Amino acid sequence: MLPGYLETVLVQISVWALPVIIAITFHEAAHAITASALGDPTARLLGRVTLNPVPHIDPFGTILLPGLMLLLPGAMIFGYAKPVPVNIARLGHPRRDMMLVAAAGPISNIFLALLAALLLHVGADSASWFSEWWVQTLNNAILLNLVLAVFNMIPVPPFDGGRIVTGLLPEDLAARYARLERIGLVAVLLVLFVLPYLLSQSGIRFDPARYVIWYPVQGLMEMLARVTGHI
């Protein structure tokens, strides 16, 4: 018989592992497949045009980091895969096609969330341990994929949303905006998560993630529930 805490951790890993691996794999594969279809063979030549998760996995970002966050009570599950390399010069219409490549990742996550919501109609009514595991895993998949879609659509490079904004801007402004890619990820993480935590230690409430991530995710969840007949 496993100790209660260890059993709880193993159950949490089991209901998060598949959603995390599938969500990240589809996201990166969608980028690679779209880039290849639009003329850039870079990702295909590196074996990234595949739904096999192994080529996309980053040992720290895909496995260790989400695993560690599972151990922290109340922590948001966060992870990432190896970025898909794209040679914009090889694309047929570089600015337009780069926007399509960027959008493919979040769109794949919306599709997975929709699929998970539909699958909740299958096997969810039986009273068994598998039914409980199935429902919890699918609910996690819905939440995780919607969070990934919204998070990646933040309009700051190197996020997918930032690359879409860069493609929409006039060329001179786009070149300057693209330079944010060097600091964009760190800046967003600091503003959304680190700064609110530090301010909360002084009793100051500052929660931009509620407006940038959670409200959009809640809206998408309500839309999915209506579309899939859960409301």
C-alpha positions in Angstrom: 0.0 0.0 0.0 1.5 3.4 -1.0 1.7 6.2 1.5 -1.2 8.7 1.0 1.0 11.6 -0.2 2.9 9.4 -2.7 -0.4 8.0 -4.0 -1.8 11.4 -4.5 1.3 12.6 -6.4 1.3 9.6 -8.7 -2.4 10.1 -9.5 -1.8 13.8 -10.2 1.1 12.8 -12.6 -1.1 10.2 -14.3 -3.9 12.7 -15.1 -1.6 15.4 -16.2 1.2 13.5 -18.1 -0.9 12.7 -21.2 -2.5 16.1 -21.5 0.9 17.9 -21.2 2.7 15.7 -23.6 -0.1 15.6 -26.2 -0.7 19.4 -26.0 2.9 20.4 -26.4 3.6 17.8 -29.1 0.6 18.9 -31.2 1.5 22.6 -30.7 5.0 22.2 -32.0 4.1 19.7 -34.7 1.5 22.1 -36.0 4.2 24.8 -36.4 6.5 22.3 -38.2 3.8 20.9 -40.5 2.6 24.4 -41.5 6.1 25.7 -42.1 6.8 22.6 -44.3 3.6 23.0 -46.2 4.4 26.7 -46.9 7.9 25.9 -48.3 10.4 25.8 -45.5 11.8 22.3 -45.1 14.0 23.1 -42.0 11.7 21.5 -39.4 11.0 18.5 -41.7 14.7 17.8 -42.2 15.2 17.9 -38.4 12.4 15.3 -38.0 10.0 17.7 -36.4 7.1 17.1 -38.8 5.7 14.3 -36.6 3.3 13.6 -33.8 5.9 11.4 -32.1 6.5 13.4 -28.9 10.2 12.4 -28.6 11.7 14.9 -31.1 9.7 17.8 -29.5 10.5 17.0 -25.9 12.8 19.3 -24.0 13.9 17.3 -20.9 13.6 20.2 -18.5 10.6 22.2 -20.0 8.5 19.2 -21.0 9.2 16.8 -18.1 11.0 18.2 -15.1 9.4 21.6 -14.9 5.8 20.5 -15.1 6.6 17.6 -12.7 8.1 20.0 -10.2 5.1 22.4 -10.4 2.8 19.5 -9.7 4.4 19.2 -6.3 3.7 22.8 -5.5 0.2 23.4 -4.1 -1.8 25.7 -6.2 0.9 26.2 -8.8 -0.1 26.6 -12.5 1.2 23.8 -14.6 3.7 25.3 -17.0 6.0 23.7 -19.6 7.4 24.1 -23.0 9.0 22.0 -25.8 11.9 22.5 -28.1 11.1 25.5 -30.4 10.5 24.6 -34.0 13.2 26.3 -36.2 11.7 28.3 -39.1 13.7 29.9 -41.9 11.4 32.7 -42.8 13.4 33.3 -46.1 12.4 29.9 -47.3 8.6 30.6 -47.0 6.8 31.6 -50.1 5.3 34.8 -48.7 7.5 35.4 -45.6 5.4 37.8 -43.6 2.0 36.2 -44.3 3.3 32.7 -44.0 5.1 33.4 -40.7 1.8 34.5 -39.2 0.2 31.3 -40.4 3.0 29.2 -38.9 2.6 31.1 -35.6 -1.2 30.7 -35.5 -1.0 27.0 -36.2 0.2 26.2 -32.6 -2.6 27.9 -30.7 -5.2 26.6 -33.2 -4.0 23.0 -32.6 -4.5 23.5 -28.9 -8.1 24.8 -29.4 -8.8 21.8 -31.6 -7.5 19.4 -28.8 -9.6 21.2 -26.2 -12.7 20.8 -28.4 -11.8 17.1 -29.0 -11.4 16.5 -25.2 -14.7 18.2 -24.5 -16.4 15.9 -27.0 -14.8 12.8 -25.5 -16.3 13.7 -22.2 -19.5 12.3 -23.6 -17.9 8.9 -23.9 -17.4 6.7 -20.9 -18.0 9.4 -18.4 -21.2 8.0 -16.9 -20.0 4.6 -15.7 -19.2 4.4 -11.9 -15.6 3.1 -12.0 -12.1 4.2 -11.2 -11.4 4.5 -15.0 -14.3 6.8 -15.5 -13.1 9.1 -12.8 -9.6 9.0 -14.2 -11.0 9.6 -17.8 -13.0 12.6 -16.7 -10.2 14.2 -14.7 -7.7 13.7 -17.5 -10.0 15.2 -20.2 -10.9 18.1 -18.0 -7.2 18.7 -17.4 -6.6 18.5 -21.2 -9.3 21.1 -21.8 -7.9 23.5 -19.3 -4.2 23.0 -20.3 -4.9 23.4 -24.0 -6.9 26.5 -23.6 -4.2 28.0 -21.2 -1.5 27.1 -23.8 -3.6 28.7 -26.6 -4.2 31.9 -24.7 -0.8 32.2 -23.2 0.9 31.7 -26.6 -1.3 34.4 -28.1 0.1 37.1 -25.9 1.1 39.8 -28.4 4.7 40.0 -27.5 7.6 38.2 -29.3 8.6 35.4 -29.0 5.1 34.2 -28.3 3.0 33.2 -31.3 0.8 36.2 -30.8 3.8 38.5 -30.9 4.9 37.0 -34.2 1.4 37.5 -35.7 1.5 41.2 -34.5 5.0 41.5 -36.1 3.6 40.3 -39.4 0.8 42.8 -39.3 3.0 45.8 -38.6 4.7 48.0 -41.3 8.1 46.6 -42.1 10.2 49.2 -40.3 8.1 49.0 -37.2 7.9 45.2 -37.4 11.8 45.0 -37.4 11.9 47.1 -34.2 9.1 45.1 -32.5 10.7 41.8 -33.4 13.7 42.8 -31.3 11.6 42.3 -28.2 12.1 38.6 -28.8 15.3 38.7 -26.8 13.5 39.8 -23.6 9.9 39.1 -24.3 9.5 35.8 -22.5 11.3 36.9 -19.4 9.4 40.2 -19.3 6.0 38.5 -19.6 6.9 35.9 -16.9 8.1 38.7 -14.6 5.0 40.9 -15.1 2.4 38.0 -14.9 3.8 35.9 -12.2 7.0 37.1 -10.4 5.9 40.7 -9.7 2.4 39.8 -8.5 4.0 37.3 -6.1 6.5 39.8 -4.7 3.8 42.5 -4.3 1.5 40.0 -2.6 4.1 39.5 0.1 3.6 43.2 1.0 -0.2 42.9 0.9 -0.5 44.5 -2.6 -2.9 42.8 -4.9 -1.7 42.9 -8.5 -3.0 40.1 -10.8 -2.6 40.8 -14.5 -2.7 37.1 -15.3 -6.4 37.1 -14.3 -7.2 39.4 -17.2 -4.6 38.2 -19.7 -5.0 34.5 -19.2 -7.8 33.3 -16.9 -10.7 35.5 -18.1 -10.1 34.5 -21.8 -9.7 30.9 -20.8 -13.0 31.0 -18.9 -14.7 32.5 -21.9 -13.4 29.8 -24.2 -14.4 27.1 -21.7 -18.0 28.4 -21.7 -18.0 28.5 -25.5 -16.7 24.9 -25.7 -19.3 23.8 -23.2 -22.1 25.2 -25.3 -20.7 23.9 -28.6 -20.2 20.4 -27.2 -23.5 20.2 -25.4 -22.3 20.4 -21.8 -24.5 23.4 -21.1 
